[in-house]
Amino acid sequence: MITTIAIDDEPLALQLVTGYIEKTPVLKLAGKFDNPVDATEFLVENSVELVFVDIQMPDLSGIEFTRLMTKGPKVIFTTAYEKYALDGYKLDIVDYLLKPFSYEEFLTAVNKAQKLIKLEQKARETVDANNEFLFLKSDYKIKRINFNDILYIEGLKDYVKVFTRNEPKPILSLASLKHLESKLPGEKFMRVHRSFIVNLEKIDTIDRSRIVFGKEYIPVSDQYKEKFQEFLDKNFL
């Protein structure tokens, strides 16, 4: 499933693209927005792999919105104006759908996105398999942190606190939780709350939908309960 959002200030156009998303099995609609500002706020706290976005919108255009995203989701432009095609390809978008577009054209664009996402996922898995650590800047120093030493990570706006088994205090670093999440191997780490990522291999105790690390209780929020339950079911005797 490719997690997807749609952005368009025209209600009928937004309804069309969200309808296409909802009837496409490979796509999961995570949100729909009539302006890119709200979408930007959503992306700060949520992981999305694909964005359908109109170009001509008030306050912030689709082109400006795409430029603001760094190493973010794949983008497919949906617009009534062909003149913006060159701008789109300069931004390395997946595809450019000219309104009104058919479901067949929509699926062609989705297939392109799916292939790119799969290729990048394989590349990340290869990197993850060969690297078992990362470097974080903390207290004017660069520290190496082994994945196996991490218990859990807490996000605090523009900072993260990395709790490890060897350090008495958490390692504080200027980074977003979302960015750090993208650097961690997905088979070992899982986001269980908007503010917490846990090392699945270090979980010893679960108490009433809370993960226990010593005296600390990490909540599993409703947004992530289904995914966490899948992990439990897979490893439950």
The 8 nearest C-alpha neighbors of each residue, nearest first, counted from 0:
[[1, 25, 26, 27, 2, 24, 3, 113],
 [0, 2, 26, 27, 48, 25, 3, 49],
 [3, 1, 27, 47, 48, 29, 26, 28],
 [2, 4, 49, 28, 29, 50, 27, 47],
 [5, 3, 30, 50, 29, 31, 28, 51],
 [4, 6, 51, 31, 50, 52, 32, 17],
 [7, 5, 52, 32, 33, 31, 51, 53],
 [8, 6, 33, 53, 13, 9, 52, 34],
 [7, 9, 33, 34, 10, 56, 6, 13],
 [8, 10, 12, 7, 11, 13, 33, 14],
 [11, 9, 13, 12, 14, 8, 7, 33],
 [12, 10, 14, 13, 9, 15, 16, 8],
 [11, 13, 15, 9, 14, 10, 16, 7],
 [14, 12, 10, 7, 11, 15, 16, 17],
 [13, 15, 11, 17, 12, 16, 18, 10],
 [16, 14, 12, 18, 13, 17, 11, 19],
 [15, 17, 19, 18, 13, 14, 20, 12],
 [18, 16, 20, 14, 19, 15, 13, 21],
 [19, 17, 15, 21, 16, 20, 14, 22],
 [18, 20, 16, 17, 22, 21, 15, 23],
 [21, 19, 17, 23, 18, 22, 26, 16],
 [20, 22, 18, 19, 23, 17, 28, 27],
 [23, 21, 19, 20, 24, 18, 26, 17],
 [22, 24, 20, 21, 26, 25, 19, 106],
 [25, 23, 26, 22, 21, 0, 27, 20],
 [24, 26, 0, 23, 1, 27, 113, 20],
 [27, 25, 1, 0, 24, 23, 20, 2],
 [26, 28, 2, 3, 1, 0, 29, 25],
 [27, 29, 3, 30, 4, 2, 20, 21],
 [30, 28, 4, 3, 2, 27, 31, 47],
 [31, 29, 4, 28, 5, 32, 3, 38],
 [30, 32, 5, 4, 6, 33, 29, 17],
 [33, 31, 6, 34, 38, 5, 7, 30],
 [32, 34, 8, 7, 6, 35, 31, 9],
 [33, 35, 32, 36, 8, 37, 6, 7],
 [36, 34, 38, 37, 39, 6, 59, 64],
 [37, 35, 39, 38, 34, 40, 59, 58],
 [38, 36, 40, 39, 35, 34, 41, 32],
 [37, 39, 35, 41, 36, 40, 32, 42],
 [38, 40, 36, 42, 41, 37, 35, 43],
 [39, 41, 37, 43, 38, 42, 36, 44],
 [42, 40, 38, 39, 43, 44, 45, 37],
 [43, 41, 45, 39, 44, 40, 38, 46],
 [44, 42, 40, 41, 45, 39, 177, 46],
 [43, 45, 42, 41, 193, 46, 40, 177],
 [46, 44, 42, 43, 41, 47, 177, 193],
 [45, 47, 42, 48, 44, 177, 2, 43],
 [48, 46, 2, 3, 49, 72, 45, 42],
 [47, 49, 72, 2, 73, 1, 3, 46],
 [48, 50, 73, 3, 72, 74, 47, 2],
 [51, 49, 74, 4, 3, 5, 52, 73],
 [52, 50, 5, 75, 76, 74, 6, 4],
 [51, 53, 6, 76, 77, 5, 61, 50],
 [52, 54, 77, 7, 78, 61, 76, 55],
 [55, 53, 61, 60, 78, 62, 56, 52],
 [56, 54, 60, 53, 61, 57, 78, 59],
 [55, 57, 60, 54, 59, 8, 58, 61],
 [56, 58, 59, 60, 55, 34, 8, 35],
 [59, 57, 56, 60, 36, 34, 35, 55],
 [58, 60, 57, 63, 56, 64, 35, 61],
 [61, 59, 56, 63, 62, 54, 55, 64],
 [60, 62, 54, 64, 63, 53, 52, 65],
 [61, 63, 65, 60, 64, 54, 66, 87],
 [64, 62, 66, 60, 65, 61, 59, 67],
 [63, 65, 61, 67, 62, 66, 60, 59],
 [66, 64, 62, 67, 68, 63, 61, 74],
 [65, 67, 63, 68, 64, 62, 90, 69],
 [68, 66, 64, 65, 63, 69, 62, 39],
 [67, 69, 65, 66, 71, 70, 64, 72],
 [70, 68, 71, 67, 66, 65, 72, 178],
 [71, 69, 68, 72, 73, 178, 67, 181],
 [70, 72, 69, 68, 73, 48, 47, 49],
 [73, 71, 48, 49, 47, 74, 50, 70],
 [72, 74, 49, 48, 50, 93, 92, 71],
 [73, 75, 50, 92, 93, 49, 51, 72],
 [74, 76, 51, 94, 93, 95, 92, 50],
 [77, 75, 95, 52, 53, 51, 96, 78],
 [76, 78, 53, 96, 52, 97, 95, 75],
 [79, 77, 97, 53, 80, 98, 54, 76],
 [78, 80, 98, 97, 81, 99, 77, 96],
 [81, 79, 78, 82, 83, 97, 98, 84],
 [80, 82, 83, 84, 79, 97, 78, 85],
 [83, 81, 80, 84, 85, 86, 79, 78],
 [84, 82, 86, 81, 85, 80, 87, 54],
 [83, 85, 87, 86, 82, 81, 88, 95],
 [84, 86, 88, 87, 83, 89, 82, 90],
 [87, 85, 89, 83, 84, 88, 90, 62],
 [88, 86, 84, 90, 85, 89, 92, 83],
 [87, 89, 91, 90, 85, 86, 92, 84],
 [90, 88, 86, 91, 87, 85, 92, 84],
 [89, 91, 88, 87, 92, 86, 66, 65],
 [92, 90, 88, 89, 93, 87, 74, 94],
 [91, 93, 74, 90, 88, 94, 87, 75],
 [94, 92, 75, 74, 112, 73, 91, 111],
 [93, 95, 75, 92, 108, 76, 96, 74],
 [94, 96, 76, 75, 77, 97, 84, 87],
 [97, 95, 77, 76, 98, 100, 78, 94],
 [96, 98, 78, 79, 100, 77, 99, 95],
 [99, 97, 79, 100, 78, 96, 77, 80],
 [98, 100, 97, 101, 79, 96, 78, 12],
 [101, 99, 98, 97, 104, 96, 102, 105],
 [100, 102, 104, 103, 105, 99, 98, 106],
 [101, 103, 105, 104, 106, 19, 100, 107],
 [102, 104, 106, 101, 105, 107, 100, 108],
 [105, 103, 107, 101, 102, 106, 100, 108],
 [104, 106, 102, 108, 103, 107, 101, 109],
 [107, 105, 109, 103, 108, 104, 110, 102],
 [106, 108, 104, 110, 105, 109, 103, 111],
 [107, 109, 111, 105, 106, 110, 94, 112],
 [110, 108, 106, 112, 111, 107, 113, 105],
 [109, 111, 113, 107, 112, 108, 106, 114],
 [112, 110, 108, 114, 109, 113, 115, 107],
 [111, 113, 109, 115, 110, 114, 93, 116],
 [112, 114, 110, 116, 111, 115, 109, 117],
 [115, 113, 117, 111, 112, 116, 118, 110],
 [114, 116, 118, 112, 117, 113, 119, 111],
 [115, 117, 113, 119, 118, 114, 120, 112],
 [118, 116, 120, 114, 115, 119, 113, 121],
 [119, 117, 115, 121, 120, 116, 114, 122],
 [118, 120, 122, 116, 121, 117, 123, 115],
 [119, 121, 117, 123, 122, 118, 116, 124],
 [122, 120, 124, 118, 119, 123, 117, 125],
 [121, 123, 119, 125, 120, 124, 118, 126],
 [124, 122, 126, 120, 125, 121, 127, 119],
 [125, 123, 127, 121, 126, 122, 128, 120],
 [124, 126, 128, 122, 123, 127, 121, 129],
 [125, 127, 123, 129, 124, 128, 130, 122],
 [128, 126, 124, 130, 129, 125, 184, 123],
 [127, 129, 125, 126, 130, 124, 131, 184],
 [130, 128, 126, 127, 125, 131, 124, 132],
 [131, 129, 127, 132, 128, 126, 133, 125],
 [130, 132, 146, 145, 129, 127, 133, 128],
 [131, 133, 145, 146, 144, 130, 143, 134],
 [134, 132, 144, 143, 145, 135, 131, 146],
 [133, 135, 143, 142, 144, 141, 136, 132],
 [136, 134, 142, 141, 137, 143, 172, 133],
 [135, 137, 141, 140, 172, 142, 139, 134],
 [136, 138, 172, 140, 139, 171, 141, 135],
 [139, 137, 140, 136, 171, 172, 141, 170],
 [140, 138, 137, 136, 141, 142, 172, 135],
 [139, 141, 137, 138, 136, 142, 135, 143],
 [142, 140, 136, 135, 137, 134, 143, 139],
 [143, 141, 135, 134, 136, 140, 144, 137],
 [142, 144, 134, 133, 135, 145, 132, 141],
 [145, 143, 133, 132, 134, 142, 146, 148],
 [144, 146, 132, 147, 148, 131, 143, 133],
 [147, 145, 132, 148, 149, 131, 144, 133],
 [146, 148, 145, 149, 131, 132, 150, 198],
 [149, 147, 163, 145, 146, 164, 150, 165],
 [150, 148, 163, 146, 147, 151, 162, 198],
 [151, 149, 163, 198, 162, 201, 197, 164],
 [150, 152, 197, 162, 196, 198, 149, 161],
 [153, 151, 161, 196, 195, 160, 162, 197],
 [152, 154, 195, 160, 194, 159, 161, 155],
 [153, 155, 159, 194, 176, 158, 156, 195],
 [154, 156, 158, 159, 157, 153, 194, 160],
 [155, 157, 158, 154, 175, 159, 176, 174],
 [158, 156, 175, 174, 155, 173, 159, 154],
 [159, 157, 173, 155, 174, 156, 172, 175],
 [158, 160, 154, 172, 153, 155, 171, 174],
 [159, 161, 171, 153, 170, 169, 152, 162],
 [162, 160, 152, 170, 169, 159, 151, 163],
 [163, 161, 169, 151, 150, 152, 149, 160],
 [164, 162, 149, 150, 148, 165, 166, 161],
 [163, 165, 148, 166, 150, 149, 162, 167],
 [166, 164, 163, 167, 148, 162, 149, 168],
 [165, 167, 168, 163, 164, 169, 162, 170],
 [168, 166, 165, 169, 164, 163, 162, 170],
 [167, 169, 166, 170, 162, 163, 161, 165],
 [170, 168, 162, 161, 160, 171, 166, 163],
 [169, 171, 161, 160, 172, 162, 168, 137],
 [172, 170, 160, 159, 137, 169, 161, 158],
 [171, 173, 137, 159, 158, 136, 174, 170],
 [172, 174, 158, 157, 159, 171, 175, 136],
 [175, 173, 158, 157, 172, 159, 176, 178],
 [174, 176, 157, 178, 177, 158, 179, 159],
 [175, 177, 179, 154, 178, 180, 159, 174],
 [176, 178, 180, 175, 179, 181, 44, 43],
 [179, 177, 175, 181, 180, 176, 182, 174],
 [178, 180, 176, 182, 181, 177, 175, 183],
 [179, 181, 177, 183, 182, 178, 176, 196],
 [180, 182, 178, 179, 183, 177, 184, 185],
 [183, 181, 179, 180, 184, 178, 133, 127],
 [182, 184, 180, 181, 185, 188, 179, 127],
 [185, 183, 127, 186, 187, 188, 182, 124],
 [186, 184, 188, 187, 183, 189, 180, 181],
 [185, 187, 184, 188, 189, 199, 183, 124],
 [188, 186, 185, 199, 184, 198, 200, 189],
 [187, 189, 198, 185, 199, 197, 186, 184],
 [190, 188, 196, 197, 191, 185, 198, 199],
 [189, 191, 196, 192, 195, 197, 188, 223],
 [190, 192, 219, 223, 196, 195, 189, 220],
 [193, 191, 195, 220, 194, 219, 190, 223],
 [192, 194, 195, 44, 191, 190, 220, 154],
 [195, 193, 154, 192, 153, 155, 196, 176],
 [196, 194, 153, 192, 152, 190, 193, 191],
 [195, 197, 190, 152, 189, 151, 191, 188],
 [198, 196, 151, 189, 188, 199, 150, 152],
 [197, 199, 188, 150, 200, 201, 151, 187],
 [200, 198, 201, 187, 188, 202, 197, 189],
 [199, 201, 198, 202, 187, 188, 147, 203],
 [202, 200, 199, 198, 150, 203, 197, 149],
 [201, 203, 199, 200, 204, 198, 210, 211],
 [202, 204, 201, 205, 211, 212, 210, 200],
 [203, 205, 211, 202, 210, 206, 212, 209],
 [206, 204, 210, 209, 211, 208, 207, 203],
 [205, 207, 209, 208, 210, 204, 211, 216],
 [208, 206, 209, 205, 210, 218, 219, 211],
 [209, 207, 206, 219, 218, 205, 210, 224],
 [208, 210, 218, 206, 217, 207, 205, 216],
 [211, 209, 205, 217, 216, 204, 206, 218],
 [210, 212, 216, 204, 205, 215, 213, 217],
 [213, 211, 215, 214, 216, 210, 202, 204],
 [212, 214, 215, 211, 216, 204, 203, 210],
 [215, 213, 212, 216, 211, 217, 210, 204],
 [214, 216, 212, 213, 211, 217, 210, 209],
 [215, 217, 211, 210, 209, 218, 212, 214],
 [216, 218, 210, 209, 211, 215, 219, 195],
 [219, 217, 209, 220, 216, 210, 208, 192],
 [218, 220, 191, 192, 208, 209, 224, 223],
 [219, 221, 192, 222, 223, 218, 224, 191],
 [222, 220, 224, 223, 219, 225, 192, 191],
 [221, 223, 220, 224, 192, 225, 191, 219],
 [222, 224, 191, 221, 226, 220, 225, 227],
 [225, 223, 227, 221, 226, 228, 222, 219],
 [226, 224, 228, 227, 223, 229, 222, 221],
 [225, 227, 229, 228, 224, 223, 230, 191],
 [226, 228, 224, 230, 229, 225, 223, 231],
 [229, 227, 231, 225, 230, 226, 224, 232],
 [230, 228, 232, 226, 227, 231, 233, 225],
 [229, 231, 227, 233, 228, 232, 234, 226],
 [232, 230, 228, 234, 233, 229, 235, 227],
 [233, 231, 235, 229, 234, 230, 228, 236],
 [232, 234, 230, 231, 235, 229, 228, 236],
 [233, 235, 231, 232, 230, 236, 229, 228],
 [236, 234, 232, 231, 233, 230, 229, 228],
 [235, 234, 232, 233, 231, 230, 229, 228]]
